[in-house]
């Protein structure tokens, strides 16, 4: 096996033989290439000083397709000149026209935007499901901590583009970004256009920029749209000779990958069986595959071998899937062997059934068991669906209708808004088919193997129940609803493999862990429930601790206080008191391991999946009188300057609870008089209450809270002076769900009895009607957030001074886009895009947070629901105990030997957590949108609530492609709820811009794909700062 050094020498020799230029090689050492791909430090970009202007088409010719024939044959018209001579002359004169069958995008005039790319079932499913992420505004939303999004490609990186279950993809070199598009130079010698999710990184900095600069002029200098000529990919030609050294390098690389596959073919062709567990999912990294399967040291494994493993994984679609954060693969999810065996069995049944039916049609004698599993299932499905259709009807919006009979919780013994009826049970074979169909409905993009997809479609078609429906994953979802497997309102985004949420029977190992830790938590007593910080706690006595949370808050994990410094008239101690489970729960205990596995609590409108056992936190840690805390304090003067910091363990006694609205009223923000819009379907909601919540903030605390507001306003100003971006932070309206109980019945995969429902949950969303372009005082509107930011700043500095590794939050700018800075916001809007925002990432070492204007920032205020905060508490308490014993501060050189998590351990946690946290963020957004779609679906299609005929809508982005040649398509958000939607606009109307406020009408609501479709009817206004407002800024 060739070493990496030998491979690098071969690459250099190959290039030298092709050109006269030397020193072309993979520039990174083997160790650097194989380092974990995390954004722990800023990266230099070769093209950072050679960016092209992306704001306009420099030719000014509009659509190149409209004039390409004239350009190409201008000198040939009316003559018989040889085309070869003509093209040679054009090349010699440097006037080679762009005649690629791809249309250049003119930012000033989008009239000619037409999307007519080839489409087929997988492409349709991918658009239907994955495009919902774009609809959510995920790529455009403002966030100060968008972990993972900060990790981007650098010019010269070697990637694979277009890889899926049908193709290994193409090797390519990343060139640059143009707006939402990325440009690559492929192994075929073409430039190619892709998106941020289309590429997978193989090797960083593989090709020096000097080998790319000659081909750069042949790349589009603006965004490219799909042209009217059908193509598999948007690509165009580059003179072969100019790119020959780079192509040769990629071919040589590919040849070595093939050689490694031949060497390890037995293992790579059997990768699933060698990696999978029998009953549980497995998350596995590339390094683990190298050690366990190929018995190779990851530190010496060449990058070609690593890519050979990736190619083998691409050839096992669905069974092994890549866990990606942008173009970076962190790990792989491996399905259980029992699921693979069951799916093979189901596909085998389909083939038997299909062959038998075909033989019968041909008049052949067929020996088929009387009760073939598929035949039995189809017959049972028909009976069950007939029961469902007596209660509800299927529709064209990928769901089934609400119940025709309404149930009021107060009028039935169950005190529920729905009643249940069971039907005939499923047998073991039925359950295998249902599990297979469920996976197809949940993972249409990942389940892209032809046999798997065709078998699902065949089963649905043979029921004869959907003759006018497309046999897609969306119809499969409807089928499972009508079978009584999924509830009519089943949030299928909670059931995906990558979330591994407990309680659904889809992740047995997680379910077992939750059950065992809940039992363990219930068994704790004074003998095994010990406070490791009890001798170091400060009793805060009668100091008022304000806990500001919504009535519905699941747990109270932080509060704050303010007290004047004795002898000073303008200096105060601002303290943030945080719940302290870490003092009682060892980091290596079963509960600590549960928290590490789950990473965080997961919140949806219908339920909460708690990181820690609920009984344990509510009885012992949620802030209340006599509860333990870890307190982060800052001595701050009236100018907002931090003079001193302090971190210590404590006990709070005087806790005052009130809602954010009460605090806003005290500070002069009275929203009670604002007009509101409420959307509601179903029964009346039951008002919730929390013991101890005050209706009116006692007058004795008014002056303290107003003083706190003044100091935090000054502190905000100091951070702005350091570059902080003070966003408007208008939070989307909450969507609330009620069924007569606090939670909706949970889906469990092992349930063998179909259930049919009469009645539906109640859904409600309420939002104030405000001017979305109005400048808000962020401190007055949300004082608590600013106080919590101060706690993170204190914790970050305290740990940084001691060299304590933790999961710090930091930001970096994408070097290929114009930076959005405080000065840029003040100067002009033109040229600013969401890609210019500082993007968040996590690191084990402190780094600056440009978005917040802080030198370092460490989240520590939510240990009951975020593992990173809990881990920081364990680290801090270990340091506090050390300092108490030794009577001096911990030195940075001692930190790794004192704290429970070394820097290497924290790095490993970050590497494994980034993808999981991103997936949970996406799933939480999708869950909110799912219930918003349920609300609009019932109100719009079934008239359960009165809706406005027309809505205000903020344009946030342009869609990737128009759905029709007669329309333009945009991404917007329906006001005042901020529900993401798709906006179509007739081409005879003037194009709109990002940030425009327009008027729209609802056209359709698709619950499965989360698509709220609207049609633009009129322009309302175009504010000067509209593009910034679309990103969350109002200045």
Helices and strands as residue ranges (DSSP letters): H 4-18, H 30-33, G 46-49, G 64-66, H 68-73, H 83-92, E 103-104, H 121-135, E 158-161, E 170-178, E 181-186, E 190-194, E 199-203, G 209-211, G 216-218, E 224-225, E 235-237, H 240-263, H 265-268, H 271-275, E 282-284, H 286-292, G 298-300, H 303-314, E 320-325, E 328-334, H 337-361, H 373-391, G 409-411, E 418-425, H 428-442, H 450-463, H 473-482, G 492-494, H 508-523, G 534-536, E 538-539, E 544-548, E 558-564, E 571-579, G 581-583, H 590-598, E 602-603, E 608-609, H 614-620, E 627-637, E 642-652, E 654-658, H 660-666, E 676-681, G 699-701, H 702-721, E 735-738, E 753-759, E 762-768, H 778-781, H 783-801, E 808-812, H 822-827, G 834-836, E 839-843, H 867-886, G 892-894, H 895-898, H 903-942, E 951-958, E 967-975, E 979-986, E 997-1006, E 1011-1021, H 1026-1031
